[in-house]
């Protein structure tokens, strides 16, 4: 079921989204050589709690951390770890969900550690273009697959692939609500978008093939072929005047 949000829900999601966006803007200065992903997770959680946000990922299906921090060939759900130390050239993706007064916002941002390869920058540009394209298509009367098709076209036209195993989703009181938003597909299909819907749009792309392998920890999802992966995400409100991105400053 796709839930239409009222003014109170939307305002709480705005507060959560803006706070998360500010936190991940501030965290950029901590993304340095020699820092562990566990240290980054700790800093983000402290900032969230200081702003009155609940870290929704912590405790979700037994997950123990406030964030997912995925490096290089990890697509999503990288587990913060004191033994995972950032080094020059790392491509870092941080995914975090925070709730305010019971309403969630979800975002992912990417970061470069010192000097990264040209392909990393190209993938980052591509995944951001794909997200922005999908956001621009998030209009009342359009269908969910219009967003999906936009993402796939942007990504494949630049020589990369989109992940099939994971998808964007609706969001509100729950971290995952309907509809599911795949990152591929034909336009003109699926649910019709309506004013008041809130969506977590999150293109996930790969350098080569899109097959995924899940590690023994049950969370970490890597590219099966070891190629790089990029991921970015925003929470978006459908309005009569166009999309409102709740997770940007």
Wavefront OBJ file of the C-alpha trace (Angstrom):
o trace
v 0.000 0.000 0.000
v 1.212 3.508 -0.867
v 0.572 6.031 1.897
v -0.237 9.693 1.293
v 1.386 11.869 3.953
v -0.406 14.660 5.790
v 1.148 18.015 6.698
v 2.383 16.824 10.096
v 4.098 13.776 8.635
v 5.687 15.834 5.867
v 7.026 18.447 8.274
v 8.584 15.772 10.491
v 10.192 14.182 7.434
v 11.518 17.598 6.385
v 13.167 18.034 9.774
v 14.695 14.549 9.609
v 15.856 15.011 6.035
v 17.485 18.398 6.509
v 19.236 17.216 9.669
v 20.633 14.137 7.927
v 21.784 16.212 4.967
v 23.610 18.595 7.299
v 25.261 15.719 9.154
v 26.583 14.095 5.982
v 27.770 17.483 4.766
v 29.712 17.906 8.002
v 31.099 14.358 7.955
v 33.114 15.054 4.816
v 35.979 16.420 6.903
v 36.205 13.077 8.766
v 36.640 11.016 5.584
v 40.425 10.743 5.726
v 43.195 8.193 5.359
v 43.631 6.176 8.559
v 40.060 6.583 9.828
v 38.012 3.422 10.380
v 34.463 3.043 9.129
v 33.433 2.296 12.724
v 34.760 5.699 13.815
v 32.696 7.371 11.103
v 29.583 5.478 12.162
v 30.108 6.559 15.779
v 30.473 10.224 14.827
v 27.351 10.152 12.662
v 25.284 8.483 15.369
v 26.360 11.062 17.942
v 25.432 13.895 15.588
v 22.057 12.290 14.880
v 21.163 11.937 18.534
v 22.296 15.508 19.244
v 19.799 16.697 16.613
v 17.007 14.583 18.085
v 17.065 11.907 15.406
v 16.675 8.184 16.030
v 19.094 6.029 13.984
v 16.570 3.721 12.348
v 19.117 1.251 10.944
v 20.334 0.398 14.445
v 18.313 -2.620 15.521
v 16.627 -3.071 12.132
v 16.464 -6.844 11.547
v 19.278 -7.213 14.073
v 21.626 -4.691 12.438
v 23.933 -3.133 15.028
v 24.980 0.198 13.551
v 23.554 3.611 12.700
v 24.895 3.608 9.148
v 25.919 1.396 6.285
v 29.356 2.325 4.930
v 30.247 0.675 1.635
v 33.674 0.918 0.007
v 34.673 0.417 -3.616
v 33.108 -2.869 -4.845
v 30.562 -2.963 -2.013
v 27.199 -1.911 -3.434
v 25.187 -1.481 -0.226
v 24.950 -2.578 3.417
v 28.644 -2.385 4.249
v 29.019 -2.952 8.004
v 31.103 -0.393 9.955
v 34.226 -2.075 11.265
v 37.247 -0.911 13.260
v 39.445 -3.025 10.972
v 38.252 -1.332 7.791
v 40.622 1.622 7.545
v 40.258 4.230 4.821
v 43.133 4.556 2.358
v 43.889 6.885 -0.490
v 41.772 6.099 -3.538
v 38.808 4.629 -1.648
v 35.311 5.309 -2.942
v 33.066 5.604 0.127
v 29.241 5.460 0.167
v 27.417 6.255 3.423
v 23.741 5.303 3.770
v 21.772 6.468 6.802
v 18.135 6.603 7.929
v 16.965 8.884 10.709
v 13.522 9.428 12.194
v 12.066 12.499 13.856
v 8.842 12.157 15.832
v 8.419 8.740 14.257
v 8.880 9.768 10.604
v 11.885 8.706 8.548
v 14.198 10.208 5.971
v 16.784 8.166 4.062
v 19.833 9.339 2.157
v 23.132 8.137 0.758
v 26.146 10.259 -0.141
v 29.470 9.335 -1.703
v 32.945 10.545 -0.776
v 36.437 10.297 -2.250
v 39.476 9.570 -0.092
v 42.282 11.716 -1.502
v 43.067 10.813 -5.117
v 40.639 8.432 -6.823
v 40.732 6.898 -10.283
v 39.043 8.603 -13.180
v 36.473 5.836 -13.436
v 35.390 6.518 -9.843
v 34.687 10.153 -10.675
v 32.823 9.141 -13.836
v 30.693 6.650 -11.907
v 29.949 9.229 -9.220
v 28.876 11.760 -11.845
v 26.754 9.137 -13.568
v 24.924 7.940 -10.467
v 24.223 11.550 -9.462
v 22.881 12.362 -12.946
v 20.662 9.281 -12.753
v 19.265 10.324 -9.375
v 18.620 13.884 -10.507
v 16.891 12.629 -13.657
v 14.601 10.395 -11.606
v 13.829 13.202 -9.162
v 12.838 15.486 -12.028
v 10.452 12.767 -13.239
v 8.810 12.449 -9.802
v 5.680 14.335 -10.808
v 1.988 13.726 -10.110
v 0.536 11.623 -12.903
v 3.818 9.988 -13.866
v 4.339 6.332 -13.086
v 6.947 4.655 -10.923
v 8.651 3.063 -13.921
v 9.188 6.485 -15.484
v 11.747 7.030 -12.729
v 13.209 3.561 -13.252
v 13.570 4.003 -17.005
v 15.216 7.387 -16.560
v 17.829 5.916 -14.228
v 18.591 2.988 -16.516
v 18.960 5.188 -19.591
v 21.340 7.638 -17.904
v 23.506 4.845 -16.527
v 23.692 2.597 -19.567
v 24.305 5.509 -21.935
v 27.487 6.211 -19.996
v 28.708 2.621 -20.165
v 27.725 1.301 -16.738
v 25.073 -1.094 -15.410
v 22.243 -0.792 -12.891
v 21.803 -3.200 -9.996
v 18.683 -5.365 -10.254
v 18.683 -6.975 -6.815
v 17.994 -3.810 -4.805
v 15.571 -0.947 -5.365
v 14.315 2.354 -4.042
v 11.107 2.463 -2.041
v 8.423 4.486 -0.393
v 9.219 5.805 3.074
v 7.399 7.385 6.008
v 6.754 5.958 9.455
v 8.455 2.818 8.167
v 11.850 2.744 6.514
v 10.358 0.642 3.711
v 6.904 1.376 2.336
v 5.350 0.928 -1.085
v 6.013 1.377 -3.911
v 9.218 -0.425 -4.828
v 11.260 1.691 -7.252
v 13.554 -0.474 -9.414
v 16.507 1.174 -11.129
v 15.599 -0.305 -14.501
v 12.516 -0.911 -16.588
v 10.243 0.464 -19.292
v 8.389 3.766 -18.798
v 4.640 4.003 -18.338
v 4.228 1.103 -15.907
v 3.484 0.674 -12.222
v 1.751 2.910 -9.713
v 0.698 6.428 -10.622
v 2.519 9.043 -8.529
v 0.291 11.291 -6.444
v 0.774 14.425 -4.402
v 1.779 13.586 -0.832
v 3.752 10.431 -1.648
v 7.285 10.254 -0.257
v 9.916 8.188 -2.042
v 13.485 7.107 -1.321
v 15.029 7.111 -4.791
v 18.413 5.385 -4.871
v 20.226 4.399 -8.059
v 22.881 1.736 -7.506
v 25.228 1.189 -10.428
v 28.162 -1.041 -11.307
v 31.305 -0.683 -13.340
v 30.774 -3.973 -15.164
v 28.157 -6.681 -14.601
v 25.212 -6.205 -12.268
v 25.328 -9.585 -10.501
v 25.574 -9.369 -6.718
v 27.086 -11.566 -4.018
v 26.092 -11.358 -0.359
v 28.860 -12.068 2.133
v 28.569 -14.497 5.035
v 27.639 -11.676 7.421
v 24.260 -11.632 5.663
v 24.433 -7.891 4.929
v 27.382 -6.843 2.814
v 26.457 -6.824 -0.883
v 29.333 -6.731 -3.361
v 29.605 -6.814 -7.120
v 30.094 -10.443 -8.130
v 32.901 -9.564 -10.540
v 34.801 -7.220 -8.211
v 34.034 -4.105 -10.228
v 33.347 -0.798 -8.567
v 29.877 0.310 -7.505
v 28.280 3.714 -6.895
v 25.177 4.601 -4.891
v 23.408 7.836 -4.015
v 19.969 8.489 -2.534
v 17.499 11.198 -1.615
v 14.069 11.245 0.011
v 11.608 13.074 -2.229
v 8.100 14.463 -1.685
v 5.673 14.538 -4.608
v 3.935 17.928 -4.754
v 1.643 19.669 -7.233
v 4.487 22.100 -7.964
v 7.068 19.406 -8.617
v 9.374 17.240 -6.502
v 10.673 18.524 -3.166
v 13.916 16.907 -2.079
v 13.722 16.518 1.674
v 17.340 15.430 2.152
v 19.246 18.361 0.727
v 20.364 21.486 2.550
l 1 2 3 4 5 6 7 8 9 10 11 12 13 14 15 16 17 18 19 20 21 22 23 24 25 26 27 28 29 30 31 32 33 34 35 36 37 38 39 40 41 42 43 44 45 46 47 48 49 50 51 52 53 54 55 56 57 58 59 60 61 62 63 64 65 66 67 68 69 70 71 72 73 74 75 76 77 78 79 80 81 82 83 84 85 86 87 88 89 90 91 92 93 94 95 96 97 98 99 100 101 102 103 104 105 106 107 108 109 110 111 112 113 114 115 116 117 118 119 120 121 122 123 124 125 126 127 128 129 130 131 132 133 134 135 136 137 138 139 140 141 142 143 144 145 146 147 148 149 150 151 152 153 154 155 156 157 158 159 160 161 162 163 164 165 166 167 168 169 170 171 172 173 174 175 176 177 178 179 180 181 182 183 184 185 186 187 188 189 190 191 192 193 194 195 196 197 198 199 200 201 202 203 204 205 206 207 208 209 210 211 212 213 214 215 216 217 218 219 220 221 222 223 224 225 226 227 228 229 230 231 232 233 234 235 236 237 238 239 240 241 242 243 244 245 246 247 248 249
